[in-house]
């Protein structure tokens, strides 16, 4: 926002001091483009932060839901009552 305000001031100064309407118009158009780009960038950053937080929450939930085996299968060749052999 600071850049666009500065560009608007430059455009106004160019017209008031030098009476150059083309330069004024160029600075004002560039100020508008700068405002629009900064708004889009702000939206992009906030959306990407939101999506990264959602991804982190989902990965934490998946880790919590994962079951960890408490028993190991018997080594090959051993008979166990649990594995019927």
ZIMO-V683563 format. One record per helix or strand of 2 or more residues. SS is the DSSP state (a for helix, b for strand). FROM is the first residue (numbers start at 0). TO is the last residue. If there is no record, write none. Layout:
SS:FROM:TO  SS:FROM:TO
This chain:
a:1:17  a:20:64
